[in-house]
Amino acid sequence: MGLGAQKLPQDMEDRLTMTETHRIGEALVRLKTAFLDGAELTVEQASRIAGLDMITCLALLEALEQARVLRRTSDRTFVGREKIA
């Protein structure tokens, strides 16, 4: 088994998972604040605000879109549902 295939000890995996969960939670709070303030954001803009890479941020935005918290406009920006209605 090569170095890349080695498994981390469970306690280290748990700490990494908790850290990642905390980071995503903080990003979600920053995005929620921006959208509640009426922001209309591209993935790139949301990524900067959230402090996440664009792929992770897009996944988060799409999850919020599926949950009907956000809506994607025709120009591919995301807005809060209240702004659209």
Rosetta constraint file for C-alpha pairs under 8 A:
AtomPair CA 1 CA 5 HARMONIC 6.11 0.50
AtomPair CA 1 CA 6 HARMONIC 7.11 0.50
AtomPair CA 2 CA 6 HARMONIC 6.94 0.50
AtomPair CA 8 CA 12 HARMONIC 6.35 0.50
AtomPair CA 8 CA 13 HARMONIC 6.16 0.50
AtomPair CA 9 CA 13 HARMONIC 6.37 0.50
AtomPair CA 10 CA 14 HARMONIC 6.09 0.50
AtomPair CA 11 CA 15 HARMONIC 6.26 0.50
AtomPair CA 12 CA 16 HARMONIC 6.20 0.50
AtomPair CA 13 CA 17 HARMONIC 6.08 0.50
AtomPair CA 14 CA 18 HARMONIC 6.11 0.50
AtomPair CA 15 CA 19 HARMONIC 6.06 0.50
AtomPair CA 16 CA 20 HARMONIC 6.09 0.50
AtomPair CA 17 CA 21 HARMONIC 6.04 0.50
AtomPair CA 18 CA 22 HARMONIC 6.08 0.50
AtomPair CA 19 CA 23 HARMONIC 6.14 0.50
AtomPair CA 20 CA 24 HARMONIC 6.17 0.50
AtomPair CA 21 CA 25 HARMONIC 6.09 0.50
AtomPair CA 22 CA 26 HARMONIC 6.22 0.50
AtomPair CA 23 CA 27 HARMONIC 6.23 0.50
AtomPair CA 24 CA 28 HARMONIC 6.08 0.50
AtomPair CA 25 CA 29 HARMONIC 6.38 0.50
AtomPair CA 26 CA 30 HARMONIC 6.41 0.50
AtomPair CA 26 CA 50 HARMONIC 7.70 0.50
AtomPair CA 27 CA 31 HARMONIC 6.20 0.50
AtomPair CA 27 CA 49 HARMONIC 7.75 0.50
AtomPair CA 27 CA 50 HARMONIC 4.35 0.50
AtomPair CA 27 CA 51 HARMONIC 6.50 0.50
AtomPair CA 27 CA 52 HARMONIC 7.24 0.50
AtomPair CA 28 CA 32 HARMONIC 5.94 0.50
AtomPair CA 28 CA 50 HARMONIC 7.01 0.50
AtomPair CA 29 CA 33 HARMONIC 6.16 0.50
AtomPair CA 30 CA 34 HARMONIC 6.34 0.50
AtomPair CA 30 CA 49 HARMONIC 6.66 0.50
AtomPair CA 30 CA 50 HARMONIC 5.81 0.50
AtomPair CA 31 CA 35 HARMONIC 6.15 0.50
AtomPair CA 31 CA 46 HARMONIC 6.92 0.50
AtomPair CA 31 CA 49 HARMONIC 6.83 0.50
AtomPair CA 31 CA 50 HARMONIC 6.06 0.50
AtomPair CA 32 CA 36 HARMONIC 5.97 0.50
AtomPair CA 33 CA 37 HARMONIC 6.20 0.50
AtomPair CA 34 CA 38 HARMONIC 6.70 0.50
AtomPair CA 34 CA 39 HARMONIC 5.54 0.50
AtomPair CA 35 CA 39 HARMONIC 4.84 0.50
AtomPair CA 35 CA 40 HARMONIC 7.11 0.50
AtomPair CA 35 CA 79 HARMONIC 6.44 0.50
AtomPair CA 35 CA 80 HARMONIC 5.43 0.50
AtomPair CA 36 CA 80 HARMONIC 6.93 0.50
AtomPair CA 38 CA 79 HARMONIC 7.41 0.50
AtomPair CA 38 CA 80 HARMONIC 7.06 0.50
AtomPair CA 38 CA 83 HARMONIC 6.77 0.50
AtomPair CA 39 CA 79 HARMONIC 6.46 0.50
AtomPair CA 39 CA 80 HARMONIC 7.71 0.50
AtomPair CA 40 CA 77 HARMONIC 6.15 0.50
AtomPair CA 40 CA 78 HARMONIC 5.61 0.50
AtomPair CA 40 CA 79 HARMONIC 4.78 0.50
AtomPair CA 40 CA 80 HARMONIC 7.74 0.50
AtomPair CA 41 CA 45 HARMONIC 5.68 0.50
AtomPair CA 41 CA 46 HARMONIC 5.80 0.50
AtomPair CA 41 CA 77 HARMONIC 5.17 0.50
AtomPair CA 41 CA 78 HARMONIC 5.25 0.50
AtomPair CA 41 CA 79 HARMONIC 6.69 0.50
AtomPair CA 42 CA 46 HARMONIC 6.11 0.50
AtomPair CA 42 CA 76 HARMONIC 6.77 0.50
AtomPair CA 42 CA 77 HARMONIC 4.50 0.50
AtomPair CA 42 CA 78 HARMONIC 6.25 0.50
AtomPair CA 43 CA 47 HARMONIC 5.89 0.50
AtomPair CA 43 CA 54 HARMONIC 6.54 0.50
AtomPair CA 43 CA 57 HARMONIC 6.92 0.50
AtomPair CA 43 CA 58 HARMONIC 6.08 0.50
AtomPair CA 43 CA 61 HARMONIC 7.93 0.50
AtomPair CA 43 CA 77 HARMONIC 7.12 0.50
AtomPair CA 43 CA 78 HARMONIC 7.76 0.50
AtomPair CA 44 CA 48 HARMONIC 6.45 0.50
AtomPair CA 44 CA 54 HARMONIC 6.34 0.50
AtomPair CA 45 CA 49 HARMONIC 6.38 0.50
AtomPair CA 46 CA 50 HARMONIC 5.92 0.50
AtomPair CA 46 CA 57 HARMONIC 7.05 0.50
AtomPair CA 47 CA 51 HARMONIC 5.79 0.50
AtomPair CA 47 CA 52 HARMONIC 5.17 0.50
AtomPair CA 47 CA 53 HARMONIC 6.02 0.50
AtomPair CA 47 CA 54 HARMONIC 5.44 0.50
AtomPair CA 47 CA 57 HARMONIC 5.50 0.50
AtomPair CA 47 CA 58 HARMONIC 7.93 0.50
AtomPair CA 48 CA 52 HARMONIC 6.80 0.50
AtomPair CA 50 CA 57 HARMONIC 7.41 0.50
AtomPair CA 52 CA 56 HARMONIC 6.29 0.50
AtomPair CA 52 CA 57 HARMONIC 5.72 0.50
AtomPair CA 53 CA 57 HARMONIC 6.09 0.50
AtomPair CA 54 CA 58 HARMONIC 5.91 0.50
AtomPair CA 55 CA 59 HARMONIC 6.31 0.50
AtomPair CA 56 CA 60 HARMONIC 6.31 0.50
AtomPair CA 57 CA 61 HARMONIC 6.11 0.50
AtomPair CA 58 CA 62 HARMONIC 5.98 0.50
AtomPair CA 59 CA 63 HARMONIC 6.15 0.50
AtomPair CA 60 CA 64 HARMONIC 6.29 0.50
AtomPair CA 61 CA 65 HARMONIC 6.09 0.50
AtomPair CA 61 CA 70 HARMONIC 7.50 0.50
AtomPair CA 61 CA 78 HARMONIC 7.71 0.50
AtomPair CA 62 CA 66 HARMONIC 6.11 0.50
AtomPair CA 63 CA 67 HARMONIC 6.17 0.50
AtomPair CA 64 CA 68 HARMONIC 6.24 0.50
AtomPair CA 64 CA 69 HARMONIC 5.23 0.50
AtomPair CA 64 CA 70 HARMONIC 5.63 0.50
AtomPair CA 65 CA 69 HARMONIC 5.71 0.50
AtomPair CA 65 CA 70 HARMONIC 4.54 0.50
AtomPair CA 65 CA 71 HARMONIC 5.47 0.50
AtomPair CA 65 CA 72 HARMONIC 7.21 0.50
AtomPair CA 66 CA 70 HARMONIC 7.92 0.50
AtomPair CA 68 CA 81 HARMONIC 7.04 0.50
AtomPair CA 69 CA 80 HARMONIC 6.22 0.50
AtomPair CA 69 CA 81 HARMONIC 5.78 0.50
AtomPair CA 70 CA 78 HARMONIC 6.32 0.50
AtomPair CA 70 CA 79 HARMONIC 5.51 0.50
AtomPair CA 70 CA 80 HARMONIC 4.49 0.50
AtomPair CA 70 CA 81 HARMONIC 5.11 0.50
AtomPair CA 71 CA 78 HARMONIC 5.59 0.50
AtomPair CA 71 CA 79 HARMONIC 5.46 0.50
AtomPair CA 71 CA 80 HARMONIC 6.22 0.50
AtomPair CA 71 CA 81 HARMONIC 5.83 0.50
AtomPair CA 71 CA 84 HARMONIC 7.74 0.50
AtomPair CA 72 CA 76 HARMONIC 5.73 0.50
AtomPair CA 72 CA 77 HARMONIC 5.53 0.50
AtomPair CA 72 CA 78 HARMONIC 4.48 0.50
AtomPair CA 72 CA 79 HARMONIC 6.44 0.50
AtomPair CA 73 CA 77 HARMONIC 5.41 0.50
AtomPair CA 73 CA 78 HARMONIC 6.22 0.50
AtomPair CA 73 CA 79 HARMONIC 7.36 0.50
AtomPair CA 79 CA 83 HARMONIC 6.74 0.50
AtomPair CA 79 CA 84 HARMONIC 7.37 0.50
AtomPair CA 80 CA 84 HARMONIC 7.06 0.50
AtomPair CA 81 CA 85 HARMONIC 6.38 0.50
